[in-house]
Amino acid sequence: MVLREFLYVDTEKVRSMLAQIEGGIAEEARETERRDKRTEAGVKGIGLHQQAWGSEEYISKSLGDVIFPTLEEALTADGLLSDISAEVAYEETWTSGRLTADHPAGSIIRVSAPGALFDARYVATVLAGFAAAWTGLVDLGLGDESPKPTSGRKRPRPQKQQQQVLSVPNLEDIISDFPPMGDEQITAKFMRGIVKVARGLFAPGLHLNLVPTSSDHIIIGARLQEGRAYLDSDPDVLFARYGLGLQEWTLVGSIGHYAENEPAEDLSEAELTEGDNLVRGRTARYINAFMNLMGGKGFTDIPQFPGFSVVPFAVYRTIPKSVPTELQLGLGSNSQPSDAPSGVSEG
């Protein structure tokens, strides 16, 4: 039995796919038990005795906990789900071209690999909190003795960071000015620059980046859409629970698309007009090709070659079984441990 701790489940997509496979979804069962007994006086002293019984039971279960494992098993049994964890762990798989040939876009895959969460909103709120805390320390006389105020207009110190981060047009605006720290190496301008880079490279929202090999150039990316099951915590809560470092995650979903090594369109020879008319289809391809070019350089929120994106069905981590320690094994035996303190009977 596999016990899963879900981070994300797209219940609507899971229900849709399971309905296609099973021809319907049994989301609940009902069973109750009833026993009736009745005795009445009949004609001429003949008694009337009736007895009826039945049962009915009602059980309602979590959609994610029940439906997704059912879908996972059904996809595996029908040969529609491939576990590629072992394949993607080798860099040769990515360079040989076997991955795109064996698992084209649209294939349903499961991959377990080290991964980290990323959210530009969390970066902004953390740095805004640091700015407020450092300003407070300086006000208390615990910071730099002669702080120099940063240049630029004053920004009000955020009172409710989580509400403000969702309402400001630019995430960096929630970072208030604060006295420079460490010989002016850390300034408000520097921190706003970090937030600009974060929101520019990753659209605000929760991302999962799997790193299956030792190479930083190979990433499997998934954007976890808000409003889905289990993904109901603020970014601050999620990162407080799961941290910023790599840990083992299992991602199940369909391959969205593979990153292109070279742009499909020759941007230098593009002609978007014919006479006085703008060719809309050609213009759209040109813009998309330019976006792919920027993505190849790492400046847009799309996979970078040779990685690929995944449309996530679920993200979870497997709960390991507890391994008894030597102390627990010793306490479970009838004999006293050999290193028992003096004065303690071993009988």
N, C-alpha and C positions, 0 to 999 in steps of 0.2 A: 504494500500500500504506500502510495506517495502522498505525503501531507504537504500541501502548498500554502505559502503565505502570499496572497495576491497583492500586487501593487496596482494593477490596472486590468480591467476586463471591459471590452466593448460588448456589452450584453446584447445590443440590438443586432450587431453583425453576427455574433455567435448564435443567437436565436434564429436568424435568417438562414444561416448555413445549415444548422442542425435540422431545421424544418425541411430543407431541400433533401437532406439525406434520409431522415426518418419518416418524412411525410407528415410531420406534425410534432408537437412538443407536449409532453406530459409534465406540466410544471407543478401540479399539485395532485394529491390523492385524498380521498375522503372516506372515512369508515367510522360508523357509530354503532353502538350496541344498544338494543332495546328489548325489554322483556315485559309482556303484558299478560295478566291473568284475570279472568272475570268469571264469576259464578252467579247464575240467576235462577230464580224459581220458575220451573216450566209448568206445562199443563198437567193437571192431575198428579201433582207431586213429583213429576219427572224433572230432575235438575238439568240445567243447561250449563255446561262448562266449556270455556274457550281459553286457549293459550296461544300466544304468538310471540315469536322472538326473531331477532335479526341483528345485524351489526353494521356499523358505519364508523369509519375512522377518517379524520382530517389531518393532513400533514402539509405544511407549507415550508419550502426550503429556499435558501438563498439561490438566486439565479446563477451567480458566479461560481459558487461552491459546487453546484450540482450540474448545471448545463455545460459549463466549459469542459470539465473532465470528460463528460459524455461525448462532446464534440471531438475532443482530442483522441479519444479511443476509437470513435467511428471513423475519423479521417485516417488514422493509422491502419485500421482493419481494411479499409477500402484502398489503401495504397496511395492516398492523396497527401499524406504528410510525411515529409522527409526530415530526419534529424541530421543536420549538417555540422554538428558541433565538432566532430573529429576532423572533418574535411577542412574547415576554415581555420583550424589551429595551425596549419602549415602554410608558410608563405608560398610554397611551390604551387599550391592549389590556386592561388590568386593570379599568379603569373602565367600559368599554363593555359588558361582559358577554359578549363574543364568546368569551372563553376557555372559560367553563363550557359554552357552547352547542356549540362545535366540539370540545371535548375533555372530555366528562363524566367523572365519577369512574369508574375502572376502565380508562380509556384508557391505552395504552402509549405513553410519550413518551421522547424523548431531548432533554436540554437541556444546553447548554454555557454556563456563566456563571461570573463570579467568585464564589468561595465560600470559607468558612473553616470549619475544624474546631473543635469545642468539646467539652470533657469536664470535668465538675465534679471528677472524681478528679484530673485533672492540675492544676486550680486549687489543690486542697487540698495536693497533694504539693509544688508549687512554693512556696506560702506557708509550709508547714511547714519546707521547706529554708531559706527566708529567715530564719525565726525562729531556727533552729539556728545559721545562719551569723552572724547579728547578735549572738546571745548569745556566740558564740565570739570575735567581734571585741572585744566589751566585756570579756570575760575577759582578752584579751591587751592591754587598755589602748588599743585602736585605735578604740573607739567613743566615745560620749559620756563626758565626764569624770565626771559625777555622775548616772548613770542612776537612775531611780526604778522600783522593781519594780511590775509591774502588779498590780491587785487580783484576788482570786479564788484558787481552789485551784490548786496546781501540777500541771501535766501532765507526765508523763515525756517526755523528748525521744525522738522516734521513732528506732529503730535501723534498721529496715527499712521504709521508707515504703511501698513498693509492697505488701508483705504486710499491713501494718497498715491501709492505706487500704481494703482489701477486707474487713477483719474488724470495724472499728469501726462501731457503729450510726449515728453521725453523722460525716460527713467532717471537720467542723470540730474534732473532738476530737483530731486528730493534731497540731494547732498548739499547741506548748508556750508557756507564758508567756515573755516576753522583755522586756528593758528598752525603754521607749518610744524611738522614734527621731524626730528632727527636731522638737524642742519638743513631744513627746507627740502629734504628729499621726498617727503610725503606731504603733498598739498591737496587742497580741494580740487584743483585743476587736474592733478594726476589721477585722482580717484574718479572724477567725471570722465576722464579719458578711458579708464578701464570699463566703465559702464557703457560708454558709447561703442566700444569694441564688442562687448558682450551682446548688446541688443542688435548690433549690426550683423554679426555673424550668425546669431541664433535668434529667431523670432521669439519674443516673450512668450513663455510657456514652458512646460516640462519636457525635456528631451532625455532620451536614454541613448548613450553612446557605448556600444560594445566594442572592446578591443581584443579580438580573439588571438592575436599573435603579439610578438614583442615589438612589432613595428608600429609607430605612431601614424603611419600613412594609411593603415588599413583600419577602417571604422565601419561598423554596421550601425546605422542611425535609425531611430524611430521617434516620431513626435507623438506624445501621449495626449490625446484630445481631452479637454476638460469636460466635465459633466458625465463621465462614464463611471461605472461602478468602482468603488474602492479609492478612486482618485478624488477624494473629497476633503483633503487637508490643504491648508495654506502652504506655500513654499517653505516658510520658516519651519513649520511642523514636519514636513517631509524630510528636509535636510537635517533637522535635529534628530530624527529617527534613524535615517539611513546614511548620513554623513556625506562627505565629498569625495572619498577615495573609491578605488575599484573594489567591487565585490561581485560574487557570482550571481548572475541573473539568468533566467530562462525567458526567452522571447519567442512567442508563437504568432505567426502572421503570414501574410503573403508578400512576396518580393515586389516592391513598388517599381523600381527601376535601377539599373546599373549606371554608374557614372561613366561618361564618355572620356576616352583618352584624348581625343582631338575633336574640336567642334565640327559638327556635320555640315555647316554652311560656311562658305568662303565670305567672310564679312567684308573683305576689301573690294570684292567685285559685285556686291549686292546693289541691284537697281530696284528701288521701291516704287518707282513711278513709270507709267507708260503714257507719254504725252502729258496731258494735264490731269491725269487720274492717278490716284494712289491705289496700288494693288494691295488690298487688305490682307489676303492670305500670305503674300510674300513678306509683307511688313511684320506680321505676327511671327513668321519663321525667323526673320532676322532678329527680332527682339529676343525670342527664345534662344537662338544661337548665341547671342551676346550674353544672356544670363548663364548659359552653360559654360561659356568661356570664363566668366567671373567665378562660377562655381568650381571650375577646375583649378582656379588660383586660390580657392578657399574663402572667397568674399561673399558668397550667397549660401543660404540655408538649404543646400542640396548636397547629395553625396559627392565626395571627392574621389577621383580614380585611385585605386581600383575598387572602392567600396560600393555599397548599395544601400538603398533605403528599404524599410519594411513597413507595411501597413499593419499595425499591431492588432491582434485579437486579444492577447493577454500577456501580461508580464508578471512573473512570480519568482520567488526563490523557494527552493526545497528545504524543508525543515529537517536537519539531520537527526538521526536517532542518538539517544543518550548512550554513552559508553560508560559502564560502571568503573569507578576508580578502584585502586587497590584497597583504599580505606573502606569503601562501601562493601567490597567483597569480603574484607576481613570482618566487618561488623555483621555481615550476614551469616557468618559461620558460627558454630557452637562454641568454638574455642576463643579465648582471649588473644588479641594480638601479642606477638612475642615481645614487643617493645613497650609493654604496659608499664605504667609508672610503679615505682616501688611502693609496697604497702597495699596494692590492689590485688585481691585474690584472683587467681587464674582457675579456680575450680569451677 
